[in-house]
Amino acid sequence: MAIVLYVGGSKDGEKGVVPYGFSKSRADTALGPEFYTERFMELQGVGKVRLMALESMRDDIVMQRAARHYR
């Protein structure tokens, strides 16, 4: 199991546990399903982190949001 930070959607800022080998997850919300995909990103001052980000989010926005959660 790996600890990940969720970025975007209803889980924004939450930490969760994802089994190794899983690169996609789904969350059912009142507004419909949200799909999260695994991303590894290098954050300045933090290093390489494992994230689960909304599938539709661009990498630059994911990096900005993730950096905010690590402050």
PDB file of N, CA, C, O and CB in Angstrom:
ATOM      1  N   MET A   1       0.840  -1.179   0.000  1.00  0.00           N
ATOM      2  CA  MET A   1       0.000   0.000   0.000  1.00  0.00           C
ATOM      3  C   MET A   1       0.885   1.242   0.000  1.00  0.00           C
ATOM      4  O   MET A   1       1.960   1.262   0.600  1.00  0.00           O
ATOM      5  CB  MET A   1      -0.955  -0.002   1.216  1.00  0.00           C
ATOM      6  N   ALA A   2       0.410   2.266  -0.681  1.00  0.00           N
ATOM      7  CA  ALA A   2       1.147   3.524  -0.752  1.00  0.00           C
ATOM      8  C   ALA A   2       0.237   4.662  -0.311  1.00  0.00           C
ATOM      9  O   ALA A   2      -0.958   4.667  -0.605  1.00  0.00           O
ATOM     10  CB  ALA A   2       1.686   3.775  -2.187  1.00  0.00           C
ATOM     11  N   ILE A   3       0.808   5.612   0.387  1.00  0.00           N
ATOM     12  CA  ILE A   3       0.067   6.800   0.798  1.00  0.00           C
ATOM     13  C   ILE A   3       0.159   7.814  -0.335  1.00  0.00           C
ATOM     14  O   ILE A   3       1.247   8.093  -0.841  1.00  0.00           O
ATOM     15  CB  ILE A   3       0.623   7.394   2.146  1.00  0.00           C
ATOM     16  N   VAL A   4      -0.979   8.360  -0.728  1.00  0.00           N
ATOM     17  CA  VAL A   4      -1.024   9.329  -1.821  1.00  0.00           C
ATOM     18  C   VAL A   4      -1.802  10.562  -1.382  1.00  0.00           C
ATOM     19  O   VAL A   4      -2.589  10.519  -0.437  1.00  0.00           O
ATOM     20  CB  VAL A   4      -1.662   8.706  -3.085  1.00  0.00           C
ATOM     21  N   LEU A   5      -1.563  11.656  -2.088  1.00  0.00           N
ATOM     22  CA  LEU A   5      -2.311  12.887  -1.889  1.00  0.00           C
ATOM     23  C   LEU A   5      -3.261  13.033  -3.066  1.00  0.00           C
ATOM     24  O   LEU A   5      -2.838  12.947  -4.219  1.00  0.00           O
ATOM     25  CB  LEU A   5      -1.360  14.132  -1.757  1.00  0.00           C
ATOM     26  N   TYR A   6      -4.541  13.251  -2.786  1.00  0.00           N
ATOM     27  CA  TYR A   6      -5.519  13.471  -3.845  1.00  0.00           C
ATOM     28  C   TYR A   6      -5.534  14.948  -4.201  1.00  0.00           C
ATOM     29  O   TYR A   6      -5.525  15.809  -3.320  1.00  0.00           O
ATOM     30  CB  TYR A   6      -6.933  12.989  -3.415  1.00  0.00           C
ATOM     31  N   VAL A   7      -5.558  15.238  -5.505  1.00  0.00           N
ATOM     32  CA  VAL A   7      -5.551  16.618  -5.990  1.00  0.00           C
ATOM     33  C   VAL A   7      -6.728  16.800  -6.937  1.00  0.00           C
ATOM     34  O   VAL A   7      -6.886  16.060  -7.907  1.00  0.00           O
ATOM     35  CB  VAL A   7      -4.202  16.965  -6.700  1.00  0.00           C
ATOM     36  N   GLY A   8      -7.554  17.804  -6.636  1.00  0.00           N
ATOM     37  CA  GLY A   8      -8.710  18.110  -7.467  1.00  0.00           C
ATOM     38  C   GLY A   8      -9.951  17.357  -7.017  1.00  0.00           C
ATOM     39  O   GLY A   8      -9.871  16.372  -6.284  1.00  0.00           O
ATOM     40  N   GLY A   9     -11.086  17.837  -7.466  1.00  0.00           N
ATOM     41  CA  GLY A   9     -12.355  17.171  -7.184  1.00  0.00           C
ATOM     42  C   GLY A   9     -12.757  17.206  -5.726  1.00  0.00           C
ATOM     43  O   GLY A   9     -12.281  18.043  -4.959  1.00  0.00           O
ATOM     44  N   SER A  10     -13.627  16.301  -5.351  1.00  0.00           N
ATOM     45  CA  SER A  10     -14.172  16.277  -3.991  1.00  0.00           C
ATOM     46  C   SER A  10     -13.153  15.803  -2.958  1.00  0.00           C
ATOM     47  O   SER A  10     -13.329  16.060  -1.767  1.00  0.00           O
ATOM     48  CB  SER A  10     -15.393  15.383  -3.942  1.00  0.00           C
ATOM     49  N   LYS A  11     -12.095  15.121  -3.383  1.00  0.00           N
ATOM     50  CA  LYS A  11     -11.083  14.613  -2.453  1.00  0.00           C
ATOM     51  C   LYS A  11      -9.866  15.531  -2.349  1.00  0.00           C
ATOM     52  O   LYS A  11      -8.866  15.144  -1.745  1.00  0.00           O
ATOM     53  CB  LYS A  11     -10.637  13.230  -2.885  1.00  0.00           C
ATOM     54  N   ASP A  12      -9.923  16.724  -2.913  1.00  0.00           N
ATOM     55  CA  ASP A  12      -8.777  17.634  -2.954  1.00  0.00           C
ATOM     56  C   ASP A  12      -8.171  17.837  -1.568  1.00  0.00           C
ATOM     57  O   ASP A  12      -8.857  18.253  -0.635  1.00  0.00           O
ATOM     58  CB  ASP A  12      -9.195  18.981  -3.540  1.00  0.00           C
ATOM     59  N   GLY A  13      -6.884  17.541  -1.443  1.00  0.00           N
ATOM     60  CA  GLY A  13      -6.168  17.734  -0.190  1.00  0.00           C
ATOM     61  C   GLY A  13      -6.204  16.551   0.757  1.00  0.00           C
ATOM     62  O   GLY A  13      -5.495  16.556   1.764  1.00  0.00           O
ATOM     63  N   GLU A  14      -7.001  15.548   0.470  1.00  0.00           N
ATOM     64  CA  GLU A  14      -7.077  14.370   1.344  1.00  0.00           C
ATOM     65  C   GLU A  14      -5.924  13.420   1.063  1.00  0.00           C
ATOM     66  O   GLU A  14      -5.455  13.305  -0.070  1.00  0.00           O
ATOM     67  CB  GLU A  14      -8.421  13.641   1.160  1.00  0.00           C
ATOM     68  N   LYS A  15      -5.481  12.748   2.103  1.00  0.00           N
ATOM     69  CA  LYS A  15      -4.490  11.692   1.928  1.00  0.00           C
ATOM     70  C   LYS A  15      -5.233  10.369   1.951  1.00  0.00           C
ATOM     71  O   LYS A  15      -6.212  10.197   2.679  1.00  0.00           O
ATOM     72  CB  LYS A  15      -3.377  11.746   3.038  1.00  0.00           C
ATOM     73  N   GLY A  16      -4.755   9.447   1.149  1.00  0.00           N
ATOM     74  CA  GLY A  16      -5.398   8.147   1.081  1.00  0.00           C
ATOM     75  C   GLY A  16      -4.382   7.045   0.877  1.00  0.00           C
ATOM     76  O   GLY A  16      -3.188   7.303   0.728  1.00  0.00           O
ATOM     77  N   VAL A  17      -4.863   5.823   0.872  1.00  0.00           N
ATOM     78  CA  VAL A  17      -4.009   4.654   0.682  1.00  0.00           C
ATOM     79  C   VAL A  17      -4.452   3.951  -0.596  1.00  0.00           C
ATOM     80  O   VAL A  17      -5.635   3.680  -0.800  1.00  0.00           O
ATOM     81  CB  VAL A  17      -4.077   3.685   1.917  1.00  0.00           C
ATOM     82  N   VAL A  18      -3.475   3.663  -1.449  1.00  0.00           N
ATOM     83  CA  VAL A  18      -3.747   2.992  -2.718  1.00  0.00           C
ATOM     84  C   VAL A  18      -2.820   1.787  -2.820  1.00  0.00           C
ATOM     85  O   VAL A  18      -1.625   1.911  -2.555  1.00  0.00           O
ATOM     86  CB  VAL A  18      -3.551   3.964  -3.936  1.00  0.00           C
ATOM     87  N   PRO A  19      -3.343   0.627  -3.199  1.00  0.00           N
ATOM     88  CA  PRO A  19      -2.476  -0.549  -3.348  1.00  0.00           C
ATOM     89  C   PRO A  19      -1.432  -0.332  -4.446  1.00  0.00           C
ATOM     90  O   PRO A  19      -1.717   0.295  -5.467  1.00  0.00           O
ATOM     91  CB  PRO A  19      -3.319  -1.799  -3.665  1.00  0.00           C
ATOM     92  N   TYR A  20      -0.227  -0.853  -4.230  1.00  0.00           N
ATOM     93  CA  TYR A  20       0.798  -0.780  -5.263  1.00  0.00           C
ATOM     94  C   TYR A  20       0.277  -1.449  -6.525  1.00  0.00           C
ATOM     95  O   TYR A  20      -0.390  -2.481  -6.457  1.00  0.00           O
ATOM     96  CB  TYR A  20       2.117  -1.445  -4.790  1.00  0.00           C
ATOM     97  N   GLY A  21       0.578  -0.868  -7.663  1.00  0.00           N
ATOM     98  CA  GLY A  21       0.120  -1.412  -8.932  1.00  0.00           C
ATOM     99  C   GLY A  21      -1.167  -0.778  -9.430  1.00  0.00           C
ATOM    100  O   GLY A  21      -1.495  -0.907 -10.609  1.00  0.00           O
ATOM    101  N   PHE A  22      -1.903  -0.097  -8.562  1.00  0.00           N
ATOM    102  CA  PHE A  22      -3.121   0.582  -8.984  1.00  0.00           C
ATOM    103  C   PHE A  22      -2.742   1.969  -9.474  1.00  0.00           C
ATOM    104  O   PHE A  22      -2.054   2.710  -8.772  1.00  0.00           O
ATOM    105  CB  PHE A  22      -4.164   0.658  -7.824  1.00  0.00           C
ATOM    106  N   SER A  23      -3.184   2.324 -10.670  1.00  0.00           N
ATOM    107  CA  SER A  23      -2.844   3.637 -11.210  1.00  0.00           C
ATOM    108  C   SER A  23      -4.089   4.473 -11.487  1.00  0.00           C
ATOM    109  O   SER A  23      -3.993   5.583 -12.010  1.00  0.00           O
ATOM    110  CB  SER A  23      -2.029   3.484 -12.485  1.00  0.00           C
ATOM    111  N   LYS A  24      -5.249   3.939 -11.136  1.00  0.00           N
ATOM    112  CA  LYS A  24      -6.493   4.658 -11.374  1.00  0.00           C
ATOM    113  C   LYS A  24      -7.478   4.338 -10.258  1.00  0.00           C
ATOM    114  O   LYS A  24      -7.517   3.213  -9.760  1.00  0.00           O
ATOM    115  CB  LYS A  24      -7.090   4.293 -12.757  1.00  0.00           C
ATOM    116  N   SER A  25      -8.276   5.336  -9.865  1.00  0.00           N
ATOM    117  CA  SER A  25      -9.331   5.082  -8.887  1.00  0.00           C
ATOM    118  C   SER A  25     -10.549   5.924  -9.245  1.00  0.00           C
ATOM    119  O   SER A  25     -10.470   6.863 -10.037  1.00  0.00           O
ATOM    120  CB  SER A  25      -8.844   5.398  -7.441  1.00  0.00           C
ATOM    121  N   ARG A  26     -11.660   5.566  -8.650  1.00  0.00           N
ATOM    122  CA  ARG A  26     -12.922   6.239  -8.946  1.00  0.00           C
ATOM    123  C   ARG A  26     -13.596   6.616  -7.639  1.00  0.00           C
ATOM    124  O   ARG A  26     -13.592   5.847  -6.677  1.00  0.00           O
ATOM    125  CB  ARG A  26     -13.853   5.340  -9.808  1.00  0.00           C
ATOM    126  N   ALA A  27     -14.173   7.807  -7.616  1.00  0.00           N
ATOM    127  CA  ALA A  27     -14.954   8.248  -6.463  1.00  0.00           C
ATOM    128  C   ALA A  27     -16.340   8.631  -6.970  1.00  0.00           C
ATOM    129  O   ALA A  27     -16.468   9.420  -7.907  1.00  0.00           O
ATOM    130  CB  ALA A  27     -14.260   9.452  -5.716  1.00  0.00           C
ATOM    131  N   ASP A  28     -17.368   8.078  -6.355  1.00  0.00           N
ATOM    132  CA  ASP A  28     -18.739   8.430  -6.727  1.00  0.00           C
ATOM    133  C   ASP A  28     -19.197   9.584  -5.851  1.00  0.00           C
ATOM    134  O   ASP A  28     -19.152   9.500  -4.623  1.00  0.00           O
ATOM    135  CB  ASP A  28     -19.700   7.206  -6.584  1.00  0.00           C
ATOM    136  N   THR A  29     -19.638  10.661  -6.488  1.00  0.00           N
ATOM    137  CA  THR A  29     -20.103  11.839  -5.769  1.00  0.00           C
ATOM    138  C   THR A  29     -21.536  12.149  -6.192  1.00  0.00           C
ATOM    139  O   THR A  29     -22.075  11.514  -7.098  1.00  0.00           O
ATOM    140  CB  THR A  29     -19.173  13.057  -6.032  1.00  0.00           C
ATOM    141  N   ALA A  30     -22.136  13.113  -5.540  1.00  0.00           N
ATOM    142  CA  ALA A  30     -23.498  13.518  -5.884  1.00  0.00           C
ATOM    143  C   ALA A  30     -23.566  14.085  -7.302  1.00  0.00           C
ATOM    144  O   ALA A  30     -24.613  14.039  -7.947  1.00  0.00           O
ATOM    145  CB  ALA A  30     -24.013  14.554  -4.879  1.00  0.00           C
ATOM    146  N   LEU A  31     -22.440  14.621  -7.781  1.00  0.00           N
ATOM    147  CA  LEU A  31     -22.399  15.196  -9.131  1.00  0.00           C
ATOM    148  C   LEU A  31     -21.974  14.192 -10.188  1.00  0.00           C
ATOM    149  O   LEU A  31     -21.861  14.537 -11.364  1.00  0.00           O
ATOM    150  CB  LEU A  31     -21.461  16.374  -9.159  1.00  0.00           C
ATOM    151  N   GLY A  32     -21.743  12.970  -9.784  1.00  0.00           N
ATOM    152  CA  GLY A  32     -21.323  11.933 -10.721  1.00  0.00           C
ATOM    153  C   GLY A  32     -19.949  11.393 -10.371  1.00  0.00           C
ATOM    154  O   GLY A  32     -19.340  11.826  -9.393  1.00  0.00           O
ATOM    155  N   PRO A  33     -19.456  10.451 -11.163  1.00  0.00           N
ATOM    156  CA  PRO A  33     -18.162   9.824 -10.849  1.00  0.00           C
ATOM    157  C   PRO A  33     -16.975  10.742 -11.144  1.00  0.00           C
ATOM    158  O   PRO A  33     -17.003  11.538 -12.082  1.00  0.00           O
ATOM    159  CB  PRO A  33     -18.008   8.532 -11.637  1.00  0.00           C
ATOM    160  N   GLU A  34     -15.940  10.613 -10.327  1.00  0.00           N
ATOM    161  CA  GLU A  34     -14.670  11.319 -10.540  1.00  0.00           C
ATOM    162  C   GLU A  34     -13.596  10.257 -10.731  1.00  0.00           C
ATOM    163  O   GLU A  34     -13.517   9.301  -9.960  1.00  0.00           O
ATOM    164  CB  GLU A  34     -14.318  12.286  -9.330  1.00  0.00           C
ATOM    165  N   PHE A  35     -12.781  10.424 -11.749  1.00  0.00           N
ATOM    166  CA  PHE A  35     -11.714   9.476 -12.026  1.00  0.00           C
ATOM    167  C   PHE A  35     -10.375  10.117 -11.704  1.00  0.00           C
ATOM    168  O   PHE A  35     -10.068  11.211 -12.178  1.00  0.00           O
ATOM    169  CB  PHE A  35     -11.757   9.007 -13.496  1.00  0.00           C
ATOM    170  N   TYR A  36      -9.585   9.431 -10.898  1.00  0.00           N
ATOM    171  CA  TYR A  36      -8.265   9.907 -10.499  1.00  0.00           C
ATOM    172  C   TYR A  36      -7.206   9.000 -11.109  1.00  0.00           C
ATOM    173  O   TYR A  36      -7.365   7.779 -11.124  1.00  0.00           O
ATOM    174  CB  TYR A  36      -8.129   9.952  -8.951  1.00  0.00           C
ATOM    175  N   THR A  37      -6.123   9.596 -11.614  1.00  0.00           N
ATOM    176  CA  THR A  37      -5.017   8.820 -12.168  1.00  0.00           C
ATOM    177  C   THR A  37      -3.747   9.115 -11.388  1.00  0.00           C
ATOM    178  O   THR A  37      -3.558  10.215 -10.869  1.00  0.00           O
ATOM    179  CB  THR A  37      -4.819   9.133 -13.670  1.00  0.00           C
ATOM    180  N   GLU A  38      -2.894   8.126 -11.316  1.00  0.00           N
ATOM    181  CA  GLU A  38      -1.636   8.248 -10.585  1.00  0.00           C
ATOM    182  C   GLU A  38      -0.664   9.125 -11.371  1.00  0.00           C
ATOM    183  O   GLU A  38      -0.525   8.985 -12.587  1.00  0.00           O
ATOM    184  CB  GLU A  38      -1.016   6.853 -10.318  1.00  0.00           C
ATOM    185  N   ARG A  39       0.001  10.027 -10.660  1.00  0.00           N
ATOM    186  CA  ARG A  39       1.035  10.862 -11.272  1.00  0.00           C
ATOM    187  C   ARG A  39       2.185  11.006 -10.286  1.00  0.00           C
ATOM    188  O   ARG A  39       1.974  11.180  -9.086  1.00  0.00           O
ATOM    189  CB  ARG A  39       0.470  12.261 -11.679  1.00  0.00           C
ATOM    190  N   PHE A  40       3.392  10.931 -10.805  1.00  0.00           N
ATOM    191  CA  PHE A  40       4.592  11.202 -10.013  1.00  0.00           C
ATOM    192  C   PHE A  40       5.104  12.561 -10.452  1.00  0.00           C
ATOM    193  O   PHE A  40       5.309  12.793 -11.644  1.00  0.00           O
ATOM    194  CB  PHE A  40       5.692  10.079 -10.196  1.00  0.00           C
ATOM    195  N   MET A  41       5.315  13.464  -9.498  1.00  0.00           N
ATOM    196  CA  MET A  41       5.758  14.812  -9.839  1.00  0.00           C
ATOM    197  C   MET A  41       6.859  15.256  -8.897  1.00  0.00           C
ATOM    198  O   MET A  41       6.900  14.867  -7.730  1.00  0.00           O
ATOM    199  CB  MET A  41       4.587  15.800  -9.791  1.00  0.00           C
ATOM    200  N   GLU A  42       7.743  16.070  -9.424  1.00  0.00           N
ATOM    201  CA  GLU A  42       8.837  16.657  -8.653  1.00  0.00           C
ATOM    202  C   GLU A  42       8.377  18.032  -8.188  1.00  0.00           C
ATOM    203  O   GLU A  42       8.167  18.927  -9.006  1.00  0.00           O
ATOM    204  CB  GLU A  42      10.165  16.750  -9.500  1.00  0.00           C
ATOM    205  N   LEU A  43       8.219  18.203  -6.869  1.00  0.00           N
ATOM    206  CA  LEU A  43       7.804  19.487  -6.311  1.00  0.00           C
ATOM    207  C   LEU A  43       9.003  20.170  -5.675  1.00  0.00           C
ATOM    208  O   LEU A  43       9.764  19.550  -4.932  1.00  0.00           O
ATOM    209  CB  LEU A  43       6.667  19.305  -5.276  1.00  0.00           C
ATOM    210  N   GLN A  44       9.161  21.443  -5.972  1.00  0.00           N
ATOM    211  CA  GLN A  44      10.285  22.208  -5.445  1.00  0.00           C
ATOM    212  C   GLN A  44      10.221  22.265  -3.924  1.00  0.00           C
ATOM    213  O   GLN A  44       9.191  22.615  -3.349  1.00  0.00           O
ATOM    214  CB  GLN A  44      10.297  23.628  -6.035  1.00  0.00           C
ATOM    215  N   GLY A  45      11.321  21.922  -3.286  1.00  0.00           N
ATOM    216  CA  GLY A  45      11.408  21.945  -1.835  1.00  0.00           C
ATOM    217  C   GLY A  45      10.833  20.711  -1.156  1.00  0.00           C
ATOM    218  O   GLY A  45      10.955  20.560   0.059  1.00  0.00           O
ATOM    219  N   VAL A  46      10.210  19.829  -1.927  1.00  0.00           N
ATOM    220  CA  VAL A  46       9.596  18.623  -1.366  1.00  0.00           C
ATOM    221  C   VAL A  46      10.250  17.373  -1.934  1.00  0.00           C
ATOM    222  O   VAL A  46      10.549  16.435  -1.194  1.00  0.00           O
ATOM    223  CB  VAL A  46       8.087  18.603  -1.647  1.00  0.00           C
ATOM    224  N   GLY A  47      10.471  17.356  -3.232  1.00  0.00           N
ATOM    225  CA  GLY A  47      11.019  16.188  -3.914  1.00  0.00           C
ATOM    226  C   GLY A  47       9.947  15.507  -4.741  1.00  0.00           C
ATOM    227  O   GLY A  47       8.924  16.109  -5.067  1.00  0.00           O
ATOM    228  N   LYS A  48      10.183  14.253  -5.078  1.00  0.00           N
ATOM    229  CA  LYS A  48       9.248  13.498  -5.911  1.00  0.00           C
ATOM    230  C   LYS A  48       8.119  12.949  -5.044  1.00  0.00           C
ATOM    231  O   LYS A  48       8.360  12.317  -4.015  1.00  0.00           O
ATOM    232  CB  LYS A  48       9.975  12.346  -6.654  1.00  0.00           C
ATOM    233  N   VAL A  49       6.885  13.201  -5.474  1.00  0.00           N
ATOM    234  CA  VAL A  49       5.715  12.758  -4.718  1.00  0.00           C
ATOM    235  C   VAL A  49       4.789  11.946  -5.622  1.00  0.00           C
ATOM    236  O   VAL A  49       4.780  12.114  -6.842  1.00  0.00           O
ATOM    237  CB  VAL A  49       4.961  13.969  -4.114  1.00  0.00           C
ATOM    238  N   ARG A  50       4.021  11.075  -5.005  1.00  0.00           N
ATOM    239  CA  ARG A  50       3.013  10.281  -5.717  1.00  0.00           C
ATOM    240  C   ARG A  50       1.658  10.906  -5.445  1.00  0.00           C
ATOM    241  O   ARG A  50       1.268  11.083  -4.291  1.00  0.00           O
ATOM    242  CB  ARG A  50       3.039   8.770  -5.274  1.00  0.00           C
ATOM    243  N   LEU A  51       0.942  11.240  -6.511  1.00  0.00           N
ATOM    244  CA  LEU A  51      -0.354  11.897  -6.400  1.00  0.00           C
ATOM    245  C   LEU A  51      -1.415  11.096  -7.129  1.00  0.00           C
ATOM    246  O   LEU A  51      -1.118  10.343  -8.057  1.00  0.00           O
ATOM    247  CB  LEU A  51      -0.288  13.322  -6.954  1.00  0.00           C
ATOM    248  N   MET A  52      -2.646  11.266  -6.704  1.00  0.00           N
ATOM    249  CA  MET A  52      -3.798  10.790  -7.464  1.00  0.00           C
ATOM    250  C   MET A  52      -4.551  12.063  -7.844  1.00  0.00           C
ATOM    251  O   MET A  52      -5.162  12.710  -6.993  1.00  0.00           O
ATOM    252  CB  MET A  52      -4.715   9.753  -6.627  1.00  0.00           C
ATOM    253  N   ALA A  53      -4.503  12.417  -9.127  1.00  0.00           N
ATOM    254  CA  ALA A  53      -5.096  13.669  -9.594  1.00  0.00           C
ATOM    255  C   ALA A  53      -6.278  13.381 -10.509  1.00  0.00           C
ATOM    256  O   ALA A  53      -6.345  12.337 -11.157  1.00  0.00           O
ATOM    257  CB  ALA A  53      -4.047  14.531 -10.327  1.00  0.00           C
ATOM    258  N   LEU A  54      -7.203  14.326 -10.547  1.00  0.00           N
ATOM    259  CA  LEU A  54      -8.329  14.177 -11.464  1.00  0.00           C
ATOM    260  C   LEU A  54      -7.791  13.947 -12.867  1.00  0.00           C
ATOM    261  O   LEU A  54      -6.858  14.618 -13.308  1.00  0.00           O
ATOM    262  CB  LEU A  54      -9.258  15.425 -11.424  1.00  0.00           C
ATOM    263  N   GLU A  55      -8.381  13.008 -13.547  1.00  0.00           N
ATOM    264  CA  GLU A  55      -7.916  12.608 -14.876  1.00  0.00           C
ATOM    265  C   GLU A  55      -7.894  13.782 -15.857  1.00  0.00           C
ATOM    266  O   GLU A  55      -7.029  13.840 -16.730  1.00  0.00           O
ATOM    267  CB  GLU A  55      -8.801  11.498 -15.423  1.00  0.00           C
ATOM    268  N   SER A  56      -8.829  14.708 -15.723  1.00  0.00           N
ATOM    269  CA  SER A  56      -8.962  15.808 -16.677  1.00  0.00           C
ATOM    270  C   SER A  56      -8.060  17.008 -16.374  1.00  0.00           C
ATOM    271  O   SER A  56      -8.010  17.945 -17.170  1.00  0.00           O
ATOM    272  CB  SER A  56     -10.387  16.263 -16.712  1.00  0.00           C
ATOM    273  N   MET A  57      -7.349  17.003 -15.244  1.00  0.00           N
ATOM    274  CA  MET A  57      -6.514  18.154 -14.873  1.00  0.00           C
ATOM    275  C   MET A  57      -5.174  18.136 -15.595  1.00  0.00           C
ATOM    276  O   MET A  57      -4.549  17.086 -15.742  1.00  0.00           O
ATOM    277  CB  MET A  57      -6.284  18.177 -13.363  1.00  0.00           C
ATOM    278  N   ARG A  58      -4.738  19.320 -16.048  1.00  0.00           N
ATOM    279  CA  ARG A  58      -3.425  19.462 -16.681  1.00  0.00           C
ATOM    280  C   ARG A  58      -2.338  19.361 -15.622  1.00  0.00           C
ATOM    281  O   ARG A  58      -2.566  19.689 -14.457  1.00  0.00           O
ATOM    282  CB  ARG A  58      -3.317  20.810 -17.447  1.00  0.00           C
ATOM    283  N   ASP A  59      -1.157  18.907 -16.025  1.00  0.00           N
ATOM    284  CA  ASP A  59      -0.044  18.714 -15.099  1.00  0.00           C
ATOM    285  C   ASP A  59       0.367  19.995 -14.381  1.00  0.00           C
ATOM    286  O   ASP A  59       0.682  19.954 -13.192  1.00  0.00           O
ATOM    287  CB  ASP A  59       1.139  18.155 -15.838  1.00  0.00           C
ATOM    288  N   ASP A  60       0.371  21.137 -15.078  1.00  0.00           N
ATOM    289  CA  ASP A  60       0.799  22.381 -14.434  1.00  0.00           C
ATOM    290  C   ASP A  60      -0.151  22.782 -13.312  1.00  0.00           C
ATOM    291  O   ASP A  60       0.288  23.297 -12.283  1.00  0.00           O
ATOM    292  CB  ASP A  60       0.893  23.506 -15.462  1.00  0.00           C
ATOM    293  N   ILE A  61      -1.439  22.553 -13.501  1.00  0.00           N
ATOM    294  CA  ILE A  61      -2.422  22.875 -12.457  1.00  0.00           C
ATOM    295  C   ILE A  61      -2.292  21.899 -11.292  1.00  0.00           C
ATOM    296  O   ILE A  61      -2.397  22.297 -10.132  1.00  0.00           O
ATOM    297  CB  ILE A  61      -3.863  22.840 -13.029  1.00  0.00           C
ATOM    298  N   VAL A  62      -2.066  20.630 -11.597  1.00  0.00           N
ATOM    299  CA  VAL A  62      -1.873  19.626 -10.543  1.00  0.00           C
ATOM    300  C   VAL A  62      -0.669  20.002  -9.686  1.00  0.00           C
ATOM    301  O   VAL A  62      -0.729  19.909  -8.459  1.00  0.00           O
ATOM    302  CB  VAL A  62      -1.682  18.209 -11.156  1.00  0.00           C
ATOM    303  N   MET A  63       0.421  20.424 -10.318  1.00  0.00           N
ATOM    304  CA  MET A  63       1.624  20.806  -9.563  1.00  0.00           C
ATOM    305  C   MET A  63       1.353  21.996  -8.648  1.00  0.00           C
ATOM    306  O   MET A  63       1.802  22.006  -7.501  1.00  0.00           O
ATOM    307  CB  MET A  63       2.772  21.141 -10.524  1.00  0.00           C
ATOM    308  N   GLN A  64       0.626  22.996  -9.139  1.00  0.00           N
ATOM    309  CA  GLN A  64       0.300  24.170  -8.323  1.00  0.00           C
ATOM    310  C   GLN A  64      -0.543  23.782  -7.115  1.00  0.00           C
ATOM    311  O   GLN A  64      -0.257  24.197  -5.992  1.00  0.00           O
ATOM    312  CB  GLN A  64      -0.440  25.219  -9.163  1.00  0.00           C
ATOM    313  N   ARG A  65      -1.577  22.989  -7.348  1.00  0.00           N
ATOM    314  CA  ARG A  65      -2.461  22.569  -6.251  1.00  0.00           C
ATOM    315  C   ARG A  65      -1.719  21.710  -5.237  1.00  0.00           C
ATOM    316  O   ARG A  65      -1.876  21.891  -4.030  1.00  0.00           O
ATOM    317  CB  ARG A  65      -3.665  21.799  -6.800  1.00  0.00           C
ATOM    318  N   ALA A  66      -0.914  20.776  -5.726  1.00  0.00           N
ATOM    319  CA  ALA A  66      -0.170  19.886  -4.831  1.00  0.00           C
ATOM    320  C   ALA A  66       0.813  20.682  -3.984  1.00  0.00           C
ATOM    321  O   ALA A  66       0.951  20.419  -2.789  1.00  0.00           O
ATOM    322  CB  ALA A  66       0.576  18.804  -5.636  1.00  0.00           C
ATOM    323  N   ALA A  67       1.493  21.643  -4.580  1.00  0.00           N
ATOM    324  CA  ALA A  67       2.451  22.469  -3.839  1.00  0.00           C
ATOM    325  C   ALA A  67       1.755  23.215  -2.705  1.00  0.00           C
ATOM    326  O   ALA A  67       2.331  23.381  -1.630  1.00  0.00           O
ATOM    327  CB  ALA A  67       3.147  23.468  -4.782  1.00  0.00           C
ATOM    328  N   ARG A  68       0.526  23.664  -2.934  1.00  0.00           N
ATOM    329  CA  ARG A  68      -0.239  24.352  -1.889  1.00  0.00           C
ATOM    330  C   ARG A  68      -0.513  23.433  -0.700  1.00  0.00           C
ATOM    331  O   ARG A  68      -0.472  23.878   0.447  1.00  0.00           O
ATOM    332  CB  ARG A  68      -1.562  24.875  -2.458  1.00  0.00           C
ATOM    333  N   HIS A  69      -0.787  22.172  -0.961  1.00  0.00           N
ATOM    334  CA  HIS A  69      -1.087  21.219   0.113  1.00  0.00           C
ATOM    335  C   HIS A  69       0.158  20.850   0.916  1.00  0.00           C
ATOM    336  O   HIS A  69       0.042  20.422   2.064  1.00  0.00           O
ATOM    337  CB  HIS A  69      -1.716  19.958  -0.466  1.00  0.00           C
ATOM    338  N   TYR A  70       1.331  21.006   0.339  1.00  0.00           N
ATOM    339  CA  TYR A  70       2.570  20.659   1.039  1.00  0.00           C
ATOM    340  C   TYR A  70       3.163  21.834   1.803  1.00  0.00           C
ATOM    341  O   TYR A  70       4.184  21.671   2.471  1.00  0.00           O
ATOM    342  CB  TYR A  70       3.587  20.136   0.054  1.00  0.00           C
ATOM    343  N   ARG A  71       2.559  23.002   1.725  1.00  0.00           N
ATOM    344  CA  ARG A  71       3.075  24.171   2.470  1.00  0.00           C
ATOM    345  C   ARG A  71       2.787  24.036   3.932  1.00  0.00           C
ATOM    346  O   ARG A  71       3.143  24.917   4.715  1.00  0.00           O
ATOM    347  CB  ARG A  71       2.469  25.472   1.948  1.00  0.00           C
TER     348      ARG A  71
END
